Amino acid sequence: MPVTAEELVRVLAMLAEEEKLRVAVKESLKGGAMAGTGAVIGGFMGGPVGIAIGGTVGSLAGAWMTTGKFKPLHEVLLEMDPGKRRAIYDAFHEILVGLDYNDLNTLILLASSNDVVRAQMIGGLKSYVNGTMQMQIVD
């Protein structure tokens, strides 16, 4: 029996968990903005030295604000709604069509034991997450 979208997402989540992949939640942009804002304000107040001090203070504030704002990719995948699961299934069609599998257990075995298949699936997952989902993967 062919693998369903639900099953494929579970396999991808398993791979993401094994690889310890995380995604940056939108807070990363706030952290960068804090660092930049601190540098600009510091530059206005203290010239070149102020830029360094303001950038440092802004960076520390940004780091503090974004602490714990990264989420494991496997959790993101498992929380997807059925429409998004179908979309990722469709996006993986080209990778899956070349594999010799006919059920979930065979796909899991291939993804776990064949380094080439594993690399293709993880590469496809990273590409999908970065491109289609517009999330940044943090290794």
C-alpha positions in Angstrom: 0.0 0.0 0.0 1.5 3.4 -1.0 2.6 5.8 1.7 0.1 8.6 2.6 0.9 12.2 3.3 0.5 11.6 7.0 3.0 8.8 7.0 5.5 10.7 4.9 5.3 13.7 7.3 6.0 11.2 10.2 9.0 9.8 8.4 10.3 13.4 7.7 9.7 14.3 11.4 11.7 11.2 12.5 14.6 12.3 10.3 14.4 15.9 11.5 14.4 14.7 15.1 17.4 12.4 14.5 19.3 15.3 12.8 18.3 17.6 15.6 17.0 20.2 13.2 15.4 23.3 14.6 13.7 26.3 12.9 13.9 29.9 13.9 10.5 31.3 14.8 9.9 34.8 13.6 11.6 36.2 16.7 15.0 36.0 15.0 14.2 39.1 12.9 13.4 41.0 16.1 16.8 40.1 17.5 18.5 41.4 14.4 16.5 44.5 14.5 17.4 45.1 18.1 21.1 44.8 17.3 20.8 47.2 14.4 18.7 49.7 16.3 21.2 49.6 19.2 24.1 50.4 16.9 22.2 53.3 15.2 21.2 54.9 18.5 24.7 54.3 19.9 26.2 56.0 16.8 24.0 59.0 17.2 24.9 59.4 20.8 28.6 58.5 20.8 30.0 58.3 17.3 32.1 55.3 16.3 32.5 54.1 19.9 28.8 54.5 20.4 28.1 52.2 17.4 30.2 49.5 19.0 28.6 49.9 22.5 25.1 50.3 21.1 25.5 47.3 18.8 26.7 45.2 21.7 23.9 46.3 24.0 21.3 45.8 21.2 22.7 42.3 20.4 22.5 41.3 24.0 19.0 42.5 24.3 18.1 40.7 21.0 19.7 37.5 22.2 17.8 37.7 25.5 14.5 38.3 23.7 14.9 35.4 21.3 16.1 32.8 23.9 14.1 29.7 23.6 12.3 31.0 20.4 13.6 28.1 18.3 11.4 25.1 17.8 12.3 21.5 16.8 11.5 20.9 13.2 9.9 17.6 13.9 7.3 19.4 16.1 6.5 21.9 13.3 6.0 19.0 10.9 3.7 17.0 13.3 1.6 20.1 13.9 0.9 20.7 10.2 -2.7 20.7 9.1 -3.8 18.1 6.4 -3.5 20.6 3.6 0.1 21.4 4.4 0.9 17.7 4.8 -0.5 17.1 1.3 1.6 20.0 -0.1 4.8 18.6 1.4 3.8 15.1 0.0 3.4 16.6 -3.4 6.7 18.5 -3.2 8.5 15.2 -2.3 7.0 13.3 -5.3 10.1 13.6 -7.4 12.3 12.3 -4.6 9.9 9.4 -3.7 9.2 8.4 -7.3 12.7 7.1 -7.8 12.8 5.0 -4.7 11.9 1.3 -4.6 9.4 1.1 -1.8 5.8 0.1 -1.5 4.9 0.7 2.1 5.8 2.8 5.2 8.1 0.2 6.7 10.2 0.0 3.5 10.4 3.8 3.3 11.5 4.0 6.9 14.2 1.3 6.3 15.4 3.2 3.2 15.6 6.5 5.0 17.3 5.0 8.0 19.9 2.7 6.3 20.6 4.2 2.9 22.8 7.3 3.3 22.0 8.6 -0.2 18.2 8.3 0.3 18.6 9.9 3.8 20.6 12.8 2.3 18.0 13.3 -0.5 15.2 13.4 2.0 16.9 15.7 4.5 18.0 18.0 1.6 14.5 18.1 0.2 13.1 18.8 3.6 15.6 21.7 4.3 14.8 23.1 0.8 11.1 22.9 1.4 11.2 24.4 4.9 13.5 27.3 3.7 11.7 27.9 0.5 8.0 27.1 0.7 7.5 27.4 4.5 9.9 30.4 4.6 11.5 29.3 7.9 15.2 29.3 8.6 16.7 26.0 9.7 19.2 26.3 12.6 21.6 23.4 12.8 
